[in-house]
Amino acid sequence: MKTTSQSQCQSQSQKTKSLIFLLDEPDEHLYINIAKAIIDCGEQVLPLLKEKLEQTTDSFLKERLESLINVIDKHSVMNMLNSWHDKREYDLLEPYFILSKYRFPKSDWNGIGFQIVMIIEQVEKELNYNLTPLEQVKVLNHIIYEINKFKGDKVAVGNQDYYYVNKLLETHIGNPFSLGMLYCIVAERLNLPIYPVILPHHFVLAYCKKTRHFPQLEDVLFYINPFNNGIVLTRKDIRNYLNQLNIKAELKYFEPTRNTSVIKNIFRDGIEELRN
């Protein structure tokens, strides 16, 4: 005998299938209502939409199905990012994975996660917390750039794909943002006080004193350039960079940046696209 819950699930599934059956509705006003009802069903409707997409040869219907799948995927990503922001803002890896998965849904995400864990374990084996900050950075640089052969390349600066973690781990080539994210995630997992600093057209890291509060400018010991094999930078180097771009040296270009601001800034275009 069917339970009430099973009956409700079957009823909902049948309703969803009926709505999908109506997707070739020629009246645009009626279609808008049908599409909205399908979108309101959320992620659970995706398998049915994708199955329908594989089965149909109608180009008009395919276009509608692809559009609906895209909209539901975007809503799902925004919901996950909002949940991260509310509950796990301390973890930079989670939103990086969420956005990368949206961009490259067919990548081997188990393999990518395993690679990151391996890098963290490699650093952990050589890291001694009694080392000076500069010595700790030397260990990080050795594992990331010498052992794993990650490198910055200008080809990755102008190509949007290289902003994402899977492309970085597949090619071991990155831009300041992707290399900076990897560096920061490894440091974060090992409880090293290394934080992002967002510059115009660039991304560096700040090694800070350990404090009970989020570090401020006075807590910064030195800066790290992840695009150039992790070389150490000073405040003067940051100022010179800004002068070359004729940009005023504001406080925000020297202070550590919170994870939520990093995601909003680095992936601003992608997030704005998700919101539309």
Steps between C-alpha positions, in 0.01 A plus 500: 500500500637841397578755766381859478857611430537253210168611353604864522833426328326311221247780460777762483696291249194460280428873518860577399484257206176662389661844509798378297259345250355852447834666426429519127202731574494756213329773703786697659291627792390148592856373460632759748262363766597142420871584515458678833321200649783271386769731638317511833541122524874557549789258449279190522365570151845508334525123425163511322596809299834349400333172404252690284786696343677180399183357349376795295611595150289817490741798497234736640429270794874439553557873535228527763628198693861627499382841620303347789789274603733801500264710715450221756877437514560871567242506778663194655846660493373822657326302775822311576704823505249662733514199731882515501491872577264446793663192655855431374647833392835392646542230231625639166514162326122441507392802290796450266376145434139615462584757233746273322244218488247736348748599231625144436231255617660197328839523670620223731426675829598207719840496331538876536416488870751218544776706332442791738509269802828352373657846470387588852647175635828560317535841664396363838778239493768765455345779703625580848299757689815606684641631172496872439226637269752537216618142549140374497439684173815339361348157575172596331686630195711185478196270496277712274752625243792258510344165587159544331632730223223760516592816318357833396465562129373800304290264286288437811445868574274573205317167497200480735528121528827528691325673790353164606655229712453210259683678217783590738539141619469352149768726346699618805486841334319786670447872525545709816145417612497123460852456638416736785185306581689168507776648717249654739289182525806288586609756762146521638478124548834502686396789722765736364403871524517571127219711354405632154565858397316619189685745276389647166565226240697303756471284809760465774502352849584642840678305772367643825558476870257262668227703667160438655343746257510508122845643418542867414780684322712518815489119526653442154861375519559475124328420171531201265467501119345161405532575127877529528596184691395643836768770521472730800385859450508807722253781542729709280468241220120528518519878489735490199260269318211738559712796387574323172125478442444862612271374774474666839650288779186442707489298822295222338796411277719419801259338746397131506165429335221286645402185310157631400657807339752279318223294341300811406801673347680218323190340357289816474414443133399141561290586804328787320420259219351259754278772640355594160 
